[in-house]
Every structure is written in C-alpha cells, then in structure tokens.
C-alpha cells in the first residue's frame, strides 16, 4: 500500500468521482426528458380529444339538417 505514490490514489479517486457524476447527470437528464415527453404527450392527447369532440359536434350538426 505504501509502495504506490499518493497521487495514484488521488487519480483513482478522481476517476471514481467522475464516473459517479456522469451516472448521476445521465439519470437527471433522463428524468427531465421523460417529464418533457409526458407534457408533450398530454398536449397531444388534449389536441386529439378536442379534434374528436369537434368532429362529433360537426356530425351532429349535419345530421340535424
């Protein structure tokens, strides 16, 4: 253990810390991306529902004539 210079331990610690931060950042970015996609999906669903409702109303108007 004492045969290895102290800076080697420092480099190894830096590599481990860098790997930890990379994994943590990737996880956070994935969560942000998922929340954005959920919001966009909700907007799409609302748009589709309003289009569906508009078509139903349009059909009812044409049937009443």
Backbone bond lengths (Angstrom), bond angles and torsions (degrees), N, CA, C in turn:
res aa  C-N    CA-C-N  psi(-1)  N-CA   C-N-CA  omega(-1)  CA-C   N-CA-C  phi
1 X - - - 1.442 - - 1.534 110.06 -
2 X 1.309 117.61 -38.46 1.456 120.72 -178.71 1.531 112.22 -83.71
3 X 1.320 117.49 -7.86 1.460 120.34 -179.73 1.534 110.84 -78.24
4 X 1.316 117.73 -16.69 1.459 122.22 -178.96 1.525 108.96 -94.15
5 X 1.325 117.85 132.90 1.478 119.90 179.09 1.530 111.49 -61.05
6 X 1.330 115.38 153.15 1.461 121.09 -176.63 1.526 112.44 -63.99
7 X 1.325 117.52 -30.54 1.460 120.12 -177.14 1.525 111.92 -70.24
8 X 1.329 118.00 -22.24 1.470 120.78 176.12 1.530 109.23 -65.69
9 X 1.329 116.57 -41.54 1.461 120.27 176.66 1.527 110.50 -63.61
10 X 1.306 116.10 -36.90 1.461 120.89 178.68 1.532 110.49 -65.09
11 X 1.322 117.12 -42.40 1.467 121.53 178.83 1.526 110.53 -65.37
12 X 1.312 116.99 -43.44 1.463 120.54 178.77 1.526 110.62 -63.52
13 X 1.328 116.68 -41.00 1.458 120.35 176.67 1.525 110.88 -62.33
14 X 1.313 117.13 -40.54 1.466 121.44 177.84 1.511 112.01 -63.71
15 X 1.311 117.96 -39.19 1.463 121.88 178.36 1.526 110.19 -65.23
16 X 1.319 116.55 -44.74 1.472 120.62 179.34 1.518 110.31 -63.86
17 X 1.329 117.41 -43.36 1.466 120.71 178.98 1.524 110.61 -63.93
18 X 1.309 117.40 -41.23 1.464 121.51 179.14 1.528 110.95 -62.71
19 X 1.322 117.18 -42.20 1.462 120.78 177.82 1.522 110.75 -63.18
20 X 1.317 117.30 -42.76 1.461 121.44 178.40 1.528 110.81 -60.42
21 X 1.335 116.65 -46.70 1.468 120.03 -179.03 1.526 111.52 -65.83
22 X 1.323 117.76 -35.70 1.461 121.30 177.67 1.516 110.78 -63.63
23 X 1.320 116.98 -45.53 1.464 121.21 179.42 1.528 110.30 -64.70
24 X 1.315 116.92 -43.22 1.465 121.70 -179.77 1.535 111.43 -63.02
25 X 1.313 116.69 -43.95 1.460 121.02 179.49 1.521 111.18 -65.68
26 X 1.315 117.38 -41.73 1.465 120.95 178.71 1.517 110.52 -61.86
27 X 1.319 117.72 -41.41 1.465 121.66 179.08 1.529 110.56 -63.95
28 X 1.334 117.04 -44.13 1.466 120.71 179.15 1.523 111.41 -63.65
29 X 1.319 117.50 -42.54 1.459 120.62 178.69 1.521 111.19 -64.25
30 X 1.324 117.59 -38.45 1.458 121.43 178.54 1.524 110.32 -63.77
31 X 1.337 117.58 -40.99 1.460 121.12 178.04 1.526 111.19 -64.83
32 X 1.321 117.06 -40.59 1.463 120.83 178.36 1.533 109.99 -65.06
33 X 1.326 116.80 -43.89 1.463 120.56 178.76 1.528 111.23 -61.84
34 X 1.317 116.45 -42.76 1.464 119.80 179.77 1.520 111.93 -63.85
35 X 1.331 117.64 -40.63 1.464 119.39 179.48 1.526 110.14 -67.31
36 X 1.335 117.58 -37.52 1.461 120.51 177.42 1.529 110.18 -64.27
37 X 1.326 116.75 -44.63 1.461 120.18 179.77 1.529 111.45 -64.12
38 X 1.326 117.45 -36.97 1.458 120.12 177.14 1.523 110.97 -63.92
39 X 1.327 117.05 -41.63 1.461 120.68 178.42 1.523 110.93 -64.18
40 X 1.317 116.83 -44.73 1.463 120.00 179.37 1.526 110.56 -65.70
41 X 1.311 117.37 -36.97 1.458 120.65 177.06 1.519 111.53 -64.41
42 X 1.317 116.46 -38.86 1.463 120.55 178.28 1.527 110.40 -65.06
43 X 1.318 117.14 -40.94 1.469 120.93 177.28 1.520 109.72 -61.76
44 X 1.320 117.24 -42.23 1.461 121.90 179.26 1.523 110.62 -63.35
45 X 1.325 117.14 -44.49 1.465 121.01 179.66 1.526 110.48 -62.82
46 X 1.329 117.04 -43.20 1.464 120.03 178.47 1.524 110.88 -62.62
47 X 1.313 117.08 -41.18 1.463 121.02 178.28 1.523 110.76 -63.09
48 X 1.327 116.34 -42.48 1.469 119.94 178.89 1.530 111.27 -65.39
49 X 1.334 116.87 -40.37 1.462 119.77 178.64 1.520 111.64 -65.33
50 X 1.339 117.49 -39.67 1.460 119.25 178.93 1.525 110.43 -67.82
51 X 1.321 117.76 -37.15 1.463 121.56 176.81 1.529 109.99 -64.77
52 X 1.304 116.75 -41.41 1.464 121.44 178.60 1.530 110.62 -63.74
53 X 1.338 115.61 -42.73 1.463 120.33 178.57 1.530 110.21 -64.34
54 X 1.321 116.94 -41.01 1.469 120.95 178.31 1.513 111.61 -62.84
55 X 1.297 117.18 -39.15 1.474 120.77 178.03 1.522 110.67 -66.47
56 X 1.320 117.17 -40.78 1.470 119.96 178.64 1.521 110.48 -62.19
57 X 1.335 116.88 -43.34 1.461 120.64 179.66 1.518 110.64 -66.12
58 X 1.315 116.69 -37.62 1.460 121.21 179.62 1.530 110.52 -65.96
59 X 1.335 117.10 -39.92 1.453 121.32 178.36 1.525 110.35 -65.89
60 X 1.327 117.29 -41.07 1.453 121.03 179.64 1.536 110.62 -64.35
61 X 1.315 117.72 -38.17 1.465 121.32 178.81 1.519 110.59 -64.65
62 X 1.333 116.87 -42.34 1.460 120.56 -179.02 1.528 111.53 -71.78
63 X 1.304 117.99 -30.85 1.463 120.74 178.51 1.528 110.55 -73.73
64 X 1.326 117.67 -30.73 1.457 121.33 -178.87 1.534 110.81 -72.70
65 X 1.304 118.47 -23.40 1.451 121.61 -177.48 1.464 111.00 -76.70
